[in-house]
Amino acid sequence: MKKGKMKIVQYVIVAFVVVVLLCGIFSILKRLTATSSTDKLSESKKEKGVETTTEKKVDNSIPITKLSVGAPAGNIRVGETMQLDIAYEPADATNPELKWSCSEDGFVSVSEDGVLTPSEDSEKSTVTVTAETTDGSDIKTSFELRIYPEIDPSKPMVAITFDDGPYPDTTNPMLDALEENYAKATFFCLGQNVEYYPEVVQREYELGLEVATHTYSHQQLPTLSASALEEEITKATNANKNATGVAPTLMRPPYGAVNKTVLEAAGNHGLSCVNWSLDTEDWKTKNADATYKQVMTATDGDVVLLHDIHEYNVNAVQRFVPDLIEQGFQLVTVSELYANRGETLDPGTLHYRTDPTTEAQEETTAADTEDGEDEEDGDW
Ligand code: NI
């Protein structure tokens, strides 16, 4: 053999040996890492009290016998998420994986850890969300969910507010109109009426509307003694809590009358005070057409005042809710209005609307109420 050929053969042999060695080392390493990750997997499963399965095959040996899914609310807005409370029995069921479905295909999705998210494409609708076991036990559970449209902060929005209720004969048909149109509003309830008609307040809450307070018995707050003022607010917030389980965060002082003492007392209860920027004066006109026309003059950022205890307002609500939406307004709660305009509602502060162009009007109203000089002693 020539010297050159000998060298080539030597190189080939050396290369072969190197490749064989590398393959050996690689396969050993692969086995080692595989073992350690399986260990980790089984350890974490043990921690959760689930029987260890090192195989990829699903273990259905202990099936689920009972499944429940709790939703914190029966409604959600596109853009929000909701943590579901998922519980199953027995605790050592080997395959707790669930299959989720929605009566409107693709409107909601639920993550592995139970976070529900409505899809951006979902339209306003009431859907049925179903969870189903995947271990062959064939157990299903469902709940209903109202999906409200997403708020676009760049588009006009108004907060319709109702005072002095609830009163079933008039509040309920107004709620029907809001429900039908997937519109939101805020209800400043009187504590004594909440105690009479808690089921109406519960309906407001379940629809995802804002349940706020208008104090307990509609007194001129600045004229009250410290203890009477405290009682008006405490009894009112307790009434809301008893009806819905949730304390209000917004208070509308009767007649819009506030002073420093009232604001401080409200602040001590975590309440922000909200008056209005558009008064329909429904108590004065007592006429559906007049209320309707007033509401339809609303501009972006307005907080609109009317009352849900008047029969003549039912027809007005039935008309202006779809008509405002038709005109491009988003009907939102007071809290949603402020949140979507990046403005805060701190406890103990007073608010009228979110649009800064009416600062002059705000100052005038604030000065009037500070002095206790109301324009008129109306039915606010
Ligand atoms: Ni009032």
Residues whose N, C-alpha, C, O or C-beta is under 5 A from the ligand:
A	BS01	NI	D163 D164 P254 Y255 D379 W380
